[in-house]
Amino acid sequence: MRKVRLTIEYEGTRYAGWQVQPNGLAIQQVMEEALMSLLGEQVRLRSSGRTDAGVHALGMVAVFSTTSHLPLRAFVDGTNRFLPPDIAVREATEASSDFNPIAHAVSKHYRYTIYNTFVRSPLRRFSSWHVKEPLDLAAMQTAASNFVGRHDFASFRASNCATKTTERRVDAVHVSRDGALVYIDVIGEGFLKNMVRVMAGTLVDVGRKRFAPEYIAWLLLNPDRKKAGVTAPACGLCLMEVSYGEKVDRLE
């Protein structure tokens, strides 16, 4: 039995998220059905995490076990033949038998994209949050620096988040602008449900001058979800990369 690791890209607009669920079409379900068509055997994908409905990914990592002796390239080209246009396997590699895509992950990189101009863009409606008010980028950058470190992020999670602990480590938060696009890049060990989206919504409120930059530090010390900003729309969020550093062997 071999273990194959996939890097998957998807546009999540029409899906109920990554994880298989009874009340909607999930990316995991579509992927597993495509692999079944390719291999003639049922496989179960274990991913590096979940993305919510409408969230996208450039580098979701998932692994499965198989008896197939197909070359690695076939897991890319062959699987993609059975996938819809909004999902694709970008890479396939051999994984060690003990590879765990969640436990072995060193960090995850999410990017939140804002389309910041007065007139909305039909072409960007599924990949960004349209914010028409001017944003104070310098204030947002100052505010973002407060997120770095290990903090209690209870103010920055979904109300139905059932995680036992709300403490998380954030390694970097960068706010940048490219024309009308504002990017919020967040790198950390792991995230609570909706955490990056609430961080983005709160930073936008800083950019709108609803909050002062130092308000972020106050929220981290005084956890209260109701006092943070809005949850930014799912369409602007993308999982860019999952990093494994030197913790796992990748066999080419």
C-alpha positions, 0 to 999 in steps of 0.5 A, a space after each residue: 500500500 502506497 501513500 500519495 500526497 496531492 496539492 489541489 487548487 479549487 474555486 470554491 464558489 459552488 461548493 459547501 466547503 472542503 469536507 464531505 457533508 450531507 447537505 451540500 456538494 463538497 470538494 472532498 466528495 468530488 475529488 474522491 469520486 474522480 479518484 474512484 473513476 481513475 483507480 477503480 477503488 474507493 479512497 478516502 482523502 485526509 486533508 490538511 484542514 477544511 475550507 468553508 463554503 465559498 472559500 478557494 484554495 491554491 494549495 490544499 494538501 490531501 493524502 490517500 492510500 492506494 494499491 495502484 502502481 500508476 506513475 505520479 504524473 497519472 495522478 495529476 493528469 488522470 484525476 484531472 480528466 474526471 474533475 470539473 473545471 473549478 477543481 484541479 490536482 496541481 501536483 502528486 508526490 509519494 508520501 511517507 507511510 506516517 505522513 499526517 497532513 494536519 499534524 505535520 503541517 508547520 504553517 498555513 498561508 491564507 490570503 484575503 483579497 479586497 477590491 477597493 474602488 468605488 465601482 464594483 467589478 463583475 469579473 472579481 465578484 467571486 474572488 474578492 470583497 468589494 469595499 468601495 470606501 477608501 481604506 487607510 492602508 498604513 493604519 491597517 498595516 499598523 493594526 495587523 502587526 498586533 496579531 503576530 505572536 501567540 494570542 487568544 483569538 476568541 474575538 476572531 472566530 465564528 460564534 459556533 466555533 467549538 474548538 476547545 482552545 482559542 489560543 493560536 500562533 500567528 507568524 506574519 500578517 502583511 497588508 499590501 496594495 496593488 492598484 485597486 486590490 488590497 491583500 491581507 496575507 496571514 501565516 500561522 500554525 493553524 486557525 479557528 473557524 472564520 478566524 482569518 475572515 474576522 481578522 480581515 473584517 476587523 482590519 477593514 474597519 480599521 481602514 475605514 477608521 471605525 477602529 484605531 489600530 491599537 484596538 486590535 491589541 485590546 481585542 486580543 486581551 479582552 476576548 469578545 467576538 461581538 466587539 470585533 469587526 464583521 466576518 468578511 465574505 468567504 469569496 475573498 479568502 484563499 488558502 495559498 500554501 501549507 508548509 511542512 518544512 523539514 518535518 516530513 519526507 517527500 519522495 520523488 
